[in-house]
């Protein structure tokens, strides 16, 4: 492809931007601009406080060998692709291979859409974008193979993905509303 993205290389996997910014509401209001992520900015610049940390990193950079940078990670990596597709084979096996045969710490696992979005807003090491499957593959949210994905620090068992309230517990509804959001004027 012209963009160099391909499903045949996990490090160059196709990406989609985070479109929505509301993972808390009971009802998703697609007529409200606040429902949407600001697509005029990269994901690393969505949170002004975090953006200032990135800018300060550049201003204070003193390494003569390594050029200054805002983000210490990329918006798309093989690890991120496997993060999203953790519950879906053959990606589960590839994830385990990447992680030395074990699942990652449960708090770093893709267990909740809300937490994944919050991490992209707050963590200085997370600037990942989405992958197309989040708009058409509801099976990726279901732990159909019953993998033991661990427990979060709060003791919560990681299993099927925790969807936003507006999805009403339905991966299909989540997909439908995500695709509907793509058609909105704000996008």
C-alpha positions in Angstrom: 0.0 0.0 0.0 1.0 3.6 -0.4 1.2 4.0 3.4 3.3 0.8 3.8 0.7 -0.8 6.0 0.0 -4.5 5.6 -1.8 -7.3 7.5 1.2 -9.5 6.7 3.6 -7.6 9.0 2.6 -7.0 12.6 5.0 -4.0 12.9 3.3 -2.4 9.9 -0.2 -3.4 10.7 -3.0 -1.1 9.5 -4.2 1.5 12.1 -7.3 3.5 12.8 -7.3 6.5 15.1 -9.2 6.5 18.4 -12.4 8.2 17.2 -14.4 8.2 20.4 -13.5 9.8 23.7 -16.5 8.7 25.7 -16.2 5.3 27.4 -18.2 6.2 30.5 -21.7 7.3 29.4 -24.8 5.1 29.5 -25.8 6.5 26.2 -23.4 7.5 23.4 -24.4 10.9 22.0 -23.0 11.1 18.5 -24.3 14.6 18.1 -22.1 15.9 21.0 -18.6 17.0 19.9 -17.3 16.0 23.4 -18.0 12.4 22.5 -15.2 12.5 20.0 -11.4 12.6 20.2 -9.8 15.7 18.7 -8.6 14.3 15.4 -6.6 17.5 14.7 -4.0 16.3 17.2 -2.0 13.1 17.6 -3.0 10.8 20.4 0.0 11.9 22.4 -1.3 15.5 22.4 -4.9 14.8 23.5 -4.1 15.5 27.2 -2.5 19.0 27.7 -0.7 17.9 30.9 0.8 14.9 29.2 1.7 17.0 26.2 3.6 19.4 28.4 5.6 16.5 29.8 6.6 15.5 26.3 7.5 19.0 25.4 9.6 19.3 28.6 11.4 16.1 27.6 12.5 17.8 24.3 13.4 21.1 25.9 15.6 19.4 28.6 17.2 16.8 26.3 21.0 16.7 26.6 22.1 13.4 25.0 24.5 14.3 22.2 24.1 10.9 20.6 20.3 10.5 20.5 18.2 13.2 19.0 15.4 14.7 21.2 12.0 13.1 20.9 8.5 13.6 22.2 7.3 10.0 22.3 9.4 7.1 23.5 7.2 4.7 21.6 5.3 4.6 18.3 1.6 4.6 17.7 1.9 1.2 16.0 4.1 -1.7 16.9 3.9 -5.5 16.7 3.3 -5.5 20.5 0.4 -3.1 20.2 -1.2 -5.2 17.5 -0.9 -8.2 19.7 -2.2 -6.2 22.7 -5.5 -5.5 20.8 -5.8 -9.1 19.4 -4.8 -10.9 22.6 -8.0 -13.1 22.8 -7.9 -14.1 19.1 -5.7 -16.9 17.7 -3.2 -17.0 16.1 -2.4 -13.7 17.8 -2.6 -15.2 21.3 0.2 -17.6 20.5 2.2 -14.8 18.9 1.6 -12.6 22.0 2.8 -15.4 24.3 5.9 -15.9 22.1 6.7 -12.2 22.4 6.2 -12.3 26.1 8.4 -15.3 26.8 5.5 -17.7 27.1 3.4 -15.9 29.7 0.6 -13.4 29.6 1.6 -9.8 30.6 0.6 -8.4 34.0 -3.2 -8.2 34.1 -3.2 -4.4 34.5 -1.2 -4.0 31.3 -3.6 -6.4 29.4 -6.3 -5.1 27.2 -9.2 -5.8 29.6 -11.3 -2.6 29.3 -11.9 -0.1 26.6 -12.2 2.7 29.2 -8.9 1.8 30.7 -7.1 1.5 27.3 -8.4 5.0 26.4 -7.4 6.4 29.8 -3.9 4.9 29.5 -3.5 6.6 26.1 -4.5 9.9 27.7 -2.4 9.7 30.8 0.6 7.4 30.4 3.8 8.9 28.9 4.7 5.5 27.5 1.4 4.8 25.6 0.5 6.6 22.4 -1.0 3.6 20.6 -3.8 4.0 18.0 -6.4 1.4 17.2 -6.5 -1.3 14.6 -9.4 -1.9 12.1 -10.6 -5.0 13.9 -12.0 -2.8 16.6 -14.6 -1.7 14.1 -15.6 -5.1 12.7 -14.4 -8.1 14.7 -16.5 -8.5 17.9 -14.9 -11.9 18.6 -11.7 -10.1 19.6 -13.4 -9.0 22.8 -14.5 -12.5 23.9 -12.1 -14.9 25.7 -13.6 -17.9 23.9 -10.6 -20.1 24.6 -10.9 -19.3 28.4 -7.2 -18.2 28.7 -6.1 -17.4 32.2 -5.3 -13.7 31.8 -4.8 -13.0 35.5 -6.2 -10.5 37.9 -5.8 -6.8 38.1 -4.4 -5.1 41.1 -8.0 -4.6 42.3 -8.5 -8.3 42.2 -10.7 -8.2 39.1 -10.4 -11.3 36.9 -9.4 -10.4 33.3 -11.6 -12.3 30.9 -13.9 -10.9 28.2 -13.3 -7.3 27.5 -15.1 -4.8 29.7 -17.1 -2.7 27.2 -18.4 0.9 27.8 -21.8 1.2 29.4 -23.3 2.5 26.1 -22.6 -0.9 24.5 -25.0 -2.6 26.9 -22.7 -5.6 27.3 -22.8 -6.3 23.5 -19.7 -6.5 21.4 -21.9 -6.2 18.3 -23.5 -3.0 19.7 -20.0 -1.7 20.4 -19.0 -2.3 16.8 -22.2 -0.8 15.4 -21.7 2.4 17.4 -18.0 2.6 16.5 -18.8 2.3 12.8 -21.6 4.8 13.2 -19.2 7.2 14.8 -16.9 7.0 11.7 -19.8 8.4 9.7 -20.3 11.5 11.9 -19.5 15.0 10.8 -17.0 15.3 13.6 -14.9 12.6 12.0 
